[in-house]
Amino acid sequence: MNPSEISAPGSHLVADWQALMRTFIHPENDATRKILVKYMEQILFGLHTFLADHVGITEEVSLKKLAQRFTDTRINDQPEKKLADVITDLIENIAPHAVNVASPYFVGHMTAAIPFFMVHLKTIAAALNQNTVKLETSKVVSIIEKQVLAKIHRLIFNRRSSFYDHHVQHVETTLGSFVEDGTLANITALWVARNRLLGPRPGFAGVENDGLPAAFAAWGVKRCVVLVSRLGHYSLKKAGGLLGIGNRNVIPVDVDEHNRIDLSALQRKMDELGKSTAGTRILGVVGIAGTTETGSIDALPALATICRDRQIHFHVDAAWGGPTLMSERYRRLLDGIGLADSVSIDGHKQLYMPMSCGMVFFKDPLAMDVVAYHAGYINRPGSVDLGIKSLSGSREANSLILDSALKIMGLKGYALLIDHGIETARQFAREIKRRPLFELVTAPELNILTYRINPETDAPHKSAPSVHRRRSALERLNSINTTVQRLQRERGKSFVSRTTLYPSTAQGTGMVVLRCVIMNPLTTIGILKSILDEQTTIYRNAFSASES
Ligand SMILES: Cc1ncc(COP(=O)(O)O)c(C=O)c1O
């Protein structure tokens, strides 16, 4: 087979050794190289303009119709397309149907625009293809990982310089670990907490070795629980399932009027658990620094004191709110985080890294010893192999991306992003309060707020004397908000998400609210006003007409 035949336009593609070699060494010809460079340039430098030109939030094709286009379940024997054609296809045919999370009108989730340089850094990480599970496939990258983990550890725990000098490159201690995401970070924290609680004792090698039934027998335990506010992320439930304590034993505690864990309810729950069920042990208490739905922050110092007094592992889920520590103006919101035993932070959230990067940190550099694993061919005792104490096995060099981003942005750069989000959210809250059609449901503590459409005519849901009338008024409001959110999403110009909260005024019936997460620096108050205008129009078209 002649190589030119392979690359000739419209030619029949064949998988052979020569073609394969080209994919490992360089593009097949000059034309292909030019196309690849052109697209790389677009992706690297023009991502925002490119996405703005090609995509609103997403194109108006239903998921059902899209699904019909993707029903081919066979892998072709021979190659179907050249790389350049595949890239063209991805950019022109797939990207428009993905979601343009970079749009400043996309304010519904914790995923948004990233600085363009992140794409460069991600490309370099992919090109180097280091595997940080072990030194033999990462060398300096493992060292950089230890350094960058120490930087974030210092941001959280702020221990003495001598502590960091000692541990930053210590072979046997670990300040934290990179994992895939916030879910695995939370699971890792509770994994460590479980193993420390049910550690070895005479005749018992520890829960990690001997399993839960043996651990319960050895420690005289019947049940292990984790306590967290009912706004806790569902990853904690997964941890309950995976760690064998049962996800029903991840117990939700009521929140106060600010959506923070209700401290007296927590104390009551602890006392009740202590009294009613002999043999119940509290494996951990989780404080949240930025709840997923409302962005609220639990009273971390008070939680730390409760946990210290009762000798309970105190974990802070700061997957969302952690980077607020970088803002001089707002870091006080996270006061007490340094008293935690462990802390989760996500890189792909407010550190603006590409998907995905989770991290978990431990105050005690020896805490992760209880989850150490060794293998004959790697991760030998005493080595710097980072896979020894990581839930993940093979993983990419996210530390390269984070370390470089920290250099490019500095604390001040990140602070600008954090401050913009919080302050724009506050402005938005004031705007919502000004408009009679809307009701602010949860004010922003960080950069997340919830609100709903609540036309004055529907006020009876609060004041109506009968529970039945109040409930049916609330259900009607729920249906209005659900419909408006859906219709706005389907229009494809802007996106606000929706969730259900259970405030005490709703008496057990869920209240549907619109949820806004402001993290994109290009999202302005003007854009947010236009999102409210659009919701007003959608509401009037869908409901007002039918009512008059
Ligand atoms: C507070 C909190 N914790 C944990 C997570 C889980 O993060 P991930 O989706 O990266 O697994 C989230 C995600 O939204 C979160 O908001």
The ligand as an SDF file (V2000), in Angstrom:
LIG
                    3D

 16 16  0  0  0  0  0  0  0  0999 V2000
  -19.9850   20.4220   48.3570 C   0  0  0  0  0  0  0  0  0  0  0  0
  -19.6560   19.3790   47.3250 C   0  0  0  0  0  0  0  0  0  0  0  0
  -18.9640   18.2880   47.6900 N   0  0  0  0  0  0  0  0  0  0  0  0
  -18.6470   17.3180   46.8230 C   0  0  0  0  0  0  0  0  0  0  0  0
  -19.0280   17.4160   45.4970 C   0  0  0  0  0  0  0  0  0  0  0  0
  -18.6720   16.3010   44.5540 C   0  0  0  0  0  0  0  0  0  0  0  0
  -17.7840   16.7650   43.6000 O   0  0  0  0  0  0  0  0  0  0  0  0
  -17.5390   15.9850   42.2340 P   0  0  0  0  0  0  0  0  0  0  0  0
  -18.7360   16.2460   41.3780 O   0  0  0  0  0  0  0  0  0  0  0  0
  -16.2890   16.5980   41.7310 O   0  0  0  0  0  0  0  0  0  0  0  0
  -17.3950   14.5460   42.5490 O   0  0  0  0  0  0  0  0  0  0  0  0
  -19.7420   18.5260   45.0660 C   0  0  0  0  0  0  0  0  0  0  0  0
  -20.1820   18.6370   43.6860 C   0  0  0  0  0  0  0  0  0  0  0  0
  -20.9810   19.4290   43.3030 O   0  0  0  0  0  0  0  0  0  0  0  0
  -20.0670   19.5360   46.0050 C   0  0  0  0  0  0  0  0  0  0  0  0
  -20.7640   20.6100   45.6610 O   0  0  0  0  0  0  0  0  0  0  0  0
  1  2  1  0
  2  3  1  0
  2 15  2  0
  3  4  2  0
  4  5  1  0
  5  6  1  0
  5 12  2  0
  6  7  1  0
  7  8  1  0
  8  9  2  0
  8 10  1  0
  8 11  1  0
 12 13  1  0
 12 15  1  0
 13 14  2  0
 15 16  1  0
M  END
$$$$
